[in-house]
Amino acid sequence: QVQLVESGGGLVQAGGSLRLSCAASGRTFASSAMGWFRQAPGKEREFVAAIRRSGGNTYYADSVKGRFTISRDNAKSTVYLQMNSLKPEDTAVYYCNAIYGGSTYWGQGTQVTVSS
């Protein structure tokens, strides 16, 4: 079982930055691929970024490429999402995601609101 707790969301002006964190419980973190998804009001949840177990490969949605950076610290069992040059359309609940042992786990989400 993997438990994920996100933090770092908040209200920021357009052009600003936020860093989201996702702390994972258990000893499985280093063996888990990790990702971030987001869901805006009235829209489906969408992929934002992902990182492999080793941290050597990262993947991004086109809408955030060049602005967001995903990273992980296996010693701290934490994955991060650094978000720069934020836009109002980035407003959403951001969810952390872990894939381990053929199962997918989700955090409870953290709200990010970008004002224009």
Contacts in CASP RR format, 6 or more apart in sequence:
PFRMAT RR
TARGET T0000
AUTHOR 0000-0000-0000
METHOD contacts of the structure
MODEL  1
QVQLVESGGGLVQAGGSLRLSCAASGRTFASSAMGWFRQAPGKEREFVAA
IRRSGGNTYYADSVKGRFTISRDNAKSTVYLQMNSLKPEDTAVYYCNAIY
GGSTYWGQGTQVTVSS
1 26 0 8 1.000
1 105 0 8 1.000
2 24 0 8 1.000
2 25 0 8 1.000
2 26 0 8 1.000
2 28 0 8 1.000
2 29 0 8 1.000
2 32 0 8 1.000
2 98 0 8 1.000
2 100 0 8 1.000
2 103 0 8 1.000
2 105 0 8 1.000
3 24 0 8 1.000
3 25 0 8 1.000
3 26 0 8 1.000
3 105 0 8 1.000
3 107 0 8 1.000
4 22 0 8 1.000
4 23 0 8 1.000
4 24 0 8 1.000
4 25 0 8 1.000
4 96 0 8 1.000
4 97 0 8 1.000
4 98 0 8 1.000
4 105 0 8 1.000
4 106 0 8 1.000
4 107 0 8 1.000
4 108 0 8 1.000
5 22 0 8 1.000
5 23 0 8 1.000
5 25 0 8 1.000
5 107 0 8 1.000
5 108 0 8 1.000
6 20 0 8 1.000
6 21 0 8 1.000
6 22 0 8 1.000
6 94 0 8 1.000
6 95 0 8 1.000
6 96 0 8 1.000
6 107 0 8 1.000
6 108 0 8 1.000
6 109 0 8 1.000
6 110 0 8 1.000
7 20 0 8 1.000
7 21 0 8 1.000
7 22 0 8 1.000
7 23 0 8 1.000
7 110 0 8 1.000
8 18 0 8 1.000
8 19 0 8 1.000
8 20 0 8 1.000
8 21 0 8 1.000
8 110 0 8 1.000
9 18 0 8 1.000
9 20 0 8 1.000
9 94 0 8 1.000
9 110 0 8 1.000
9 111 0 8 1.000
9 112 0 8 1.000
10 18 0 8 1.000
10 110 0 8 1.000
10 111 0 8 1.000
10 112 0 8 1.000
10 113 0 8 1.000
11 113 0 8 1.000
11 114 0 8 1.000
11 115 0 8 1.000
12 18 0 8 1.000
12 86 0 8 1.000
12 112 0 8 1.000
12 113 0 8 1.000
12 114 0 8 1.000
12 115 0 8 1.000
13 114 0 8 1.000
13 115 0 8 1.000
14 86 0 8 1.000
14 87 0 8 1.000
14 88 0 8 1.000
14 114 0 8 1.000
14 115 0 8 1.000
14 116 0 8 1.000
15 84 0 8 1.000
15 85 0 8 1.000
15 86 0 8 1.000
15 87 0 8 1.000
15 114 0 8 1.000
16 84 0 8 1.000
16 85 0 8 1.000
16 86 0 8 1.000
16 114 0 8 1.000
17 82 0 8 1.000
17 83 0 8 1.000
17 84 0 8 1.000
17 85 0 8 1.000
17 86 0 8 1.000
18 83 0 8 1.000
18 86 0 8 1.000
18 112 0 8 1.000
19 80 0 8 1.000
19 81 0 8 1.000
19 82 0 8 1.000
19 83 0 8 1.000
20 36 0 8 1.000
20 80 0 8 1.000
20 81 0 8 1.000
20 83 0 8 1.000
20 94 0 8 1.000
20 96 0 8 1.000
20 110 0 8 1.000
20 112 0 8 1.000
21 78 0 8 1.000
21 79 0 8 1.000
21 80 0 8 1.000
22 34 0 8 1.000
22 36 0 8 1.000
22 78 0 8 1.000
22 79 0 8 1.000
22 80 0 8 1.000
22 81 0 8 1.000
22 96 0 8 1.000
22 107 0 8 1.000
23 76 0 8 1.000
23 77 0 8 1.000
23 78 0 8 1.000
24 32 0 8 1.000
24 34 0 8 1.000
24 77 0 8 1.000
24 78 0 8 1.000
24 79 0 8 1.000
24 98 0 8 1.000
25 77 0 8 1.000
26 77 0 8 1.000
28 98 0 8 1.000
28 100 0 8 1.000
29 74 0 8 1.000
29 77 0 8 1.000
29 98 0 8 1.000
30 53 0 8 1.000
30 74 0 8 1.000
30 77 0 8 1.000
31 53 0 8 1.000
31 100 0 8 1.000
31 101 0 8 1.000
32 53 0 8 1.000
32 98 0 8 1.000
32 99 0 8 1.000
32 100 0 8 1.000
33 50 0 8 1.000
33 51 0 8 1.000
33 52 0 8 1.000
33 53 0 8 1.000
33 98 0 8 1.000
33 99 0 8 1.000
33 100 0 8 1.000
34 50 0 8 1.000
34 51 0 8 1.000
34 70 0 8 1.000
34 72 0 8 1.000
34 79 0 8 1.000
34 96 0 8 1.000
34 97 0 8 1.000
34 98 0 8 1.000
34 99 0 8 1.000
35 48 0 8 1.000
35 49 0 8 1.000
35 50 0 8 1.000
35 51 0 8 1.000
35 70 0 8 1.000
35 79 0 8 1.000
35 96 0 8 1.000
35 97 0 8 1.000
35 98 0 8 1.000
36 48 0 8 1.000
36 49 0 8 1.000
36 50 0 8 1.000
36 70 0 8 1.000
36 79 0 8 1.000
36 81 0 8 1.000
36 94 0 8 1.000
36 95 0 8 1.000
36 96 0 8 1.000
36 97 0 8 1.000
37 45 0 8 1.000
37 46 0 8 1.000
37 47 0 8 1.000
37 48 0 8 1.000
37 94 0 8 1.000
37 95 0 8 1.000
37 97 0 8 1.000
38 45 0 8 1.000
38 46 0 8 1.000
38 48 0 8 1.000
38 90 0 8 1.000
38 92 0 8 1.000
38 93 0 8 1.000
38 94 0 8 1.000
38 95 0 8 1.000
38 112 0 8 1.000
39 45 0 8 1.000
39 46 0 8 1.000
39 92 0 8 1.000
39 93 0 8 1.000
39 95 0 8 1.000
40 89 0 8 1.000
40 91 0 8 1.000
40 92 0 8 1.000
40 93 0 8 1.000
43 92 0 8 1.000
45 95 0 8 1.000
46 61 0 8 1.000
47 61 0 8 1.000
48 60 0 8 1.000
48 61 0 8 1.000
48 64 0 8 1.000
48 68 0 8 1.000
48 81 0 8 1.000
48 94 0 8 1.000
49 58 0 8 1.000
49 59 0 8 1.000
49 60 0 8 1.000
49 61 0 8 1.000
49 64 0 8 1.000
49 68 0 8 1.000
49 69 0 8 1.000
49 70 0 8 1.000
49 81 0 8 1.000
50 58 0 8 1.000
50 59 0 8 1.000
50 70 0 8 1.000
50 97 0 8 1.000
51 57 0 8 1.000
51 58 0 8 1.000
51 59 0 8 1.000
51 70 0 8 1.000
51 71 0 8 1.000
51 72 0 8 1.000
51 79 0 8 1.000
52 58 0 8 1.000
55 71 0 8 1.000
55 72 0 8 1.000
58 69 0 8 1.000
58 70 0 8 1.000
60 66 0 8 1.000
60 68 0 8 1.000
60 70 0 8 1.000
63 89 0 8 1.000
64 83 0 8 1.000
64 90 0 8 1.000
67 83 0 8 1.000
67 84 0 8 1.000
67 85 0 8 1.000
67 86 0 8 1.000
68 81 0 8 1.000
68 82 0 8 1.000
68 83 0 8 1.000
68 84 0 8 1.000
69 81 0 8 1.000
69 82 0 8 1.000
69 84 0 8 1.000
70 79 0 8 1.000
70 80 0 8 1.000
70 81 0 8 1.000
70 82 0 8 1.000
71 79 0 8 1.000
71 80 0 8 1.000
71 82 0 8 1.000
72 78 0 8 1.000
72 79 0 8 1.000
72 80 0 8 1.000
73 79 0 8 1.000
73 80 0 8 1.000
79 96 0 8 1.000
81 94 0 8 1.000
83 90 0 8 1.000
83 112 0 8 1.000
86 112 0 8 1.000
86 114 0 8 1.000
87 114 0 8 1.000
88 114 0 8 1.000
88 115 0 8 1.000
88 116 0 8 1.000
89 114 0 8 1.000
90 112 0 8 1.000
90 114 0 8 1.000
91 112 0 8 1.000
91 113 0 8 1.000
91 114 0 8 1.000
92 111 0 8 1.000
92 112 0 8 1.000
93 109 0 8 1.000
93 110 0 8 1.000
93 111 0 8 1.000
93 112 0 8 1.000
94 109 0 8 1.000
94 110 0 8 1.000
94 111 0 8 1.000
94 112 0 8 1.000
95 106 0 8 1.000
95 107 0 8 1.000
95 108 0 8 1.000
95 109 0 8 1.000
96 106 0 8 1.000
96 107 0 8 1.000
96 109 0 8 1.000
97 104 0 8 1.000
97 105 0 8 1.000
97 106 0 8 1.000
97 107 0 8 1.000
98 104 0 8 1.000
98 105 0 8 1.000
99 105 0 8 1.000
END
